[in-house]
Amino acid sequence: MNRLQAVVSATNGVFGDFLAKSGNGLATTFGFRDRQGCLLSLTRAALAAEHPDASGDIAVFLHGLCCDEHIWSTYADQHDGDTYASKLQREHRYTPVFLRYNSGRHISENGEDFAAALETLLANWPVKVRRVALIGHSMGGLIARSAAHQALEQGLLWPEKITHLVCLGSPHHGAPLERFGHLATSLLGMLDITRPLATAINARSAGIKDLRHGSLRHDDWRDHDQDLIGHDTRQPVLRLPKARLHFIGAMLGDGPLHPRTRWIGDGLVLHDSASGHHLNETLKVPFIDGDGLMLPSLHHLRLVNHPDVYTQLSRWLA
């Protein structure tokens, strides 16, 4: 991965909403990317040229916060250069497609753009589309769920084509690191001497603030003060009609009861958040038995390329 691109992606994660609103040239442009990392035109001719051996089965990969599509190649040198995309293409004939987005924008904004882009992609796919799997790491899984909700509200066609939505370490009910950051800024803002520091920390992006609770809809944040302590304004989202919904999470400990797992989960996401559990039944993610997996002794980033994760992906997607 190009180091400069990695820095740009990380910068967009932290300040991407500001970069986009100010017209800064460092702001990441939303869109699917070709093998060289260039923005891919969604015309039928361009898609046929990029995927000369396109199949009717498509795997769409969505990266997480502060990353881009290159994250899926992490640890490839430990696996003979293989990634989930290369294995799914070789073993199950899924054609991989990669999205890059500005992860500092609101999740619902990226979800809205993804819903529109996926509609165009599938409409212009060079062969008849048979099935589509959405695979999102961390924030990427939330964007896929947000896009599905908005596509269903708008009456788009692509939700009928989705057979699987796989969330890898996605914080469906938020991440403790953002909650800690929010609490810290609230406390620092109470005193005149520390208020400038609170202002600086509070400049973190809208995308990061959405991760406090896992906000997926525009009305989860519009007309609400995101800086109120403990203010969870989320509403339920619509579910894809034909897709199986899956999760794979990681645990730093050797099981769900291990202290490391209970307190810090996979380092960024807690067990219940990754698996969709919630006391509010309307916000609980409707995973069913057999459609989820928690892997012990792994950290959050390892989920982007690990043999145990791929084994489960292969079983589900086959």
N, C-alpha and C positions, 0 to 999 in steps of 0.2 A: 504494500500500500504506500502511495506517495505520502511523504511526511507532511508536506505543505497541505495536501488535501485533508489529511487527518486533523491538522490544526484548524483548518477552515470549518470542518464538520463539527469539531468540538466547540468552536467559537459560536457557531450557529445554534448549538444546543443551549448555550448559556445566554446569548444575546440575540438570537435569531429573529425574534419578533421586532426588536428595535432596528436591526439591519434591514429587514424587509420594508418596514414602514418608512425608513429614511432613504430608501433607494440606494443603499450601500452596495457596491459591487461585490462584496464578500458574501452577500446573502445567497444562500443555496436556492437554485432554481428547481422547482418541483418537476418531476417527470421520471419516466422509465429511462434506463440507461443501456447503451450498447456495450459490447465487450471492451471497448476502449474507455468507457466511462463517460462518453459523450451523450448528450440528450438525444433520445431516440424519437424520430418522427413516427406517428401512429397511423401513417397511411398504409394501405395494403402492400404497396410496392416496397416500402422501407422495411416493414415487418418480414416480408418474404426474403429480402436480401439479408437481413440480420439472422433469420432463422430458416435457412434453406431446407433443413430437414424437420421443419415444424410438425409436431404431432397434434392430435386433438385434445391431448391432456396437457394442462399448463400448471406450473407451480410458480406462484408469485411470492417473492421474498421481500419482506419489509423490515428494515433495520430498526435499531432502537435509538435512544437519546444520545446526542453528541457523536453519532456514527454516520456512515454511509454504506453503500452496498458492498464495499470491500471488506467489511467486518465478517462476512460469511466465509472468507478465505482464511480467517485466523486459525492457527494450528494445522493448516493444510500440510505443512512440511512434516508434521508428525504422522500423517495418514497417507503417505505416498502421493501427496498433492490433491487428494480427494476432498470434496466438500459435499454438503447435502445435495446441492444442485447437480454436481457431476454424477453422483451415485444414483439419484432419482432418474436422471436422463439415461444413464447406461443400463440400469436394472429394470426400470419401469416405464421408460419412454416418456417421461414428463419433460416438456420443454421449459427451461427455467427463464423467468423474467424478473428483473431487479428494479425496485423503486428507490429513488433518492428523494428525500424531502428535507425541508428546513425544520429540524426538530425543536426549534425554539418557538415556533408558532403554536397556537392552540391546537390540541388534538383534534377537536371538531373541525377546525379549518382545514387541516391536512386530510381529515376524513372526507370532507366534502369534495376536495380536489381529487382524492383517490377514487371516490365513487364515480365522478365524471370521466376520469382518465381510463378506468377499467372498462366502462361502458364502450368507449371508443376503441380500446385495444381489442376487445372481444368481437366487436362489430366488424373490424377490419383484419381479424386474424386470417392468415392465408389458407387455412384448411378449416373444416367444420369443427367447432369446439365441442368436445365430448364431456369433459369434466375439468374443474378448476379447483386447485388447492391453494389457500392463502396461508402462508407461513410467516408469522411475525415474532421477532425477538423483542422482549421488553415493551417499550412504547409502540413498536410496530404492531403487536397484537391488539392494542387498544385502538389504534388507527383503523385496523381492519374491522373491528366491531363497530366503531363510530361510522365508518363508511357504509357498512351493511344497513345500519339503522336509517341513515339518510337516503340511501338508494331505495329502500323499501318505502319510505315516506314519499319519495319523488316518483315512484312507479317505474324505476329503471329495470332493465331486462336481466342484468347480469346476476342478481341474487339466485335466480333459478338454476344457474350453471355451477354454483359453488357446491362442491361435494364435501370438502373438509376445510375447517378453519383451525389452525394449530397455533396456540400461543405458547411461546417458550419464555418462561420467566416473566410473564406480563403482570404488572402490578394492578390487577383489576380493581382493587380497593385502596390503591395508593401505596406510597413508599415511605418508610419511616425517616429517611434522610431528609426529604422535603418537609415533612412535618416538623422535624427538629429545626430546620432552617427557618421555617415560618414562626415557630415559637421563639427562636433566638431573636429574630428581627422585631417581634412584638415586645419582648422584654427590653431589648436595647433601645427601642423607640420611646420608652417611658421616661428616660432621663435626657436632659439637654446635652450632657457631655458625650453620651454614646449615640445620640440620634443620627449624626452623620454616618456612623458605621452601619446603623440599621438601614439607612437610605441606600447605601452602597450594596449591601447584601440583598435588599429587596428589589434591586434592579434585575435580578435573575428573570429568565424568560417566562412567558405565559405557558409554554409547554412544560417547564419544570413545575410551575405552580399547579398545573392540571394534575400532576402526579401526587399531589397531597392526598386526594381522595380517589383519583381515577375518573376525572370528568370527561365524558364522551360527547355530550350534546352542547349545541350553542347555548341553549337556555340553562345549562348548568353554570355558566359564568356570566352571560350577558345580564345586565341590570343587577349584578351582585358584586359586593366588595369581596374580592378573593383574599383579602388580607385580614378578614375577621377570624378570630381564633375559633377553631373547631366548627367552622361554618361549612357543613357538607350540604350542598344544594343539588345533588345529583337526582336525575329522574331515570326510570328504567329505559332500556333500549330494546328495540325490536330485534328478533332473532331470525337469522337466515332460515328459509322454509325447508330446504332440503339438505342442509349441511350438517355433518357431524362436527361437534365442537369439542376440541381436544386441548389439554394443557400438559406441558412437561415443565416441572419446576426443579430447582436444585436446593440442597440443604448443605450448609457447611458442616453440620454434625452428622453422626451416623444414623440418625433417625429423627422423627418429628418431636420427640421429647428431649432430645439433647439440648443442653443450655444454649449452645451456639445457634442451633436451629430456631429455638423458641424466641431468642432475643434479636438475632440479626438475619435469620433466614438464609438466603444465599449471599449475603453481604449487602444487598440492596433491597430485596423483596422478601417479605415474610411469607411463611407457609400458607396461611389462610388467604392472603391476597393473591398469590400465584394460583391457588386451587379454586378461587372464586367463592369461598365461604363467607357468609355475612349474616348477621342477626336479622337484618331486614330482608324478608323473603323476596321483596320486589327488586332488590339490588343484587341478590345472589345470582352468580353466573350458572346457567343450567347445564353444568357438566353432568354426565351420567356415569354410572359404574363402568369401568373398563375403558373410559375415554380420557383418563388422566394418569399421570405418573410423576412421582417425586423421586429424584435420584440423590442418594446420600453422598457426602464428602465431595461436593462440587460447588464451585462458585458461579456467580451470575453469568460472567462472560463465557464460561466454558460451554454453555448451552448452544452457542452458535456453531460448534463443530466438535462433536463427541460421539464415539461409536455407539454408546448405549442410547443416546438420543436418536441417532439414525436408525438403529434397529427398530425402535418403536415407530418412528416415522414410516419406515418401510412397511411394517405390518399394517398400519392404518391406511396408508395411501394405496397399497396394492389392491 
